[in-house]
Amino acid sequence: MAASVLVDAGFIVALLSRRDSYHGWAAATAERFPPPWVTCESALSEAFHLLGANAAALRALLRRRAAAAPFDLDDHLETVLKFMQKYHDVPASLADASIVRMTEMLAEPMLLTTDTDFRIYRRHGRQAIPCVLPT
């Protein structure tokens, strides 16, 4: 089992929106990798935007501390911006770059995501991102 479980906006939206095509996968994955989860503020911003008026469940998830955003972009700005430049052709969003940086900082990270770009990205320059994606 991973020591640090990260989630991105895609996973959050899939988990909280029954209309999402990956909802069943996200619910089952959440049972395998239960909270608390870590993420970044930019991923939360994306999730709030995508959920729109249906964001009450995300607010509740944050209030009960099932997810937290301890990442401080200011402390890692240059590394994140370099990553975004390196993967500009994918392209890497601010949220994606921040999450990759988090995987470099956390012990035994595991990312729950619906975004296949994380199969392309590399942490520490060469290492695959440990992640769980829908099959």
Secondary structure, 3 states (H helix, E strand, C coil): CCCEEEECHHHHHHHHCCCCCCHHHHHHHHHHCCCCEECCHHHHHHHHHHHHHHCHHHHHHHHCCCEECCCCHHHHHHHHHHHHHHCCCCCCCHHHHHHHHHHHHCCCEEEECCCHHHHCCEECCCEECCEECCC
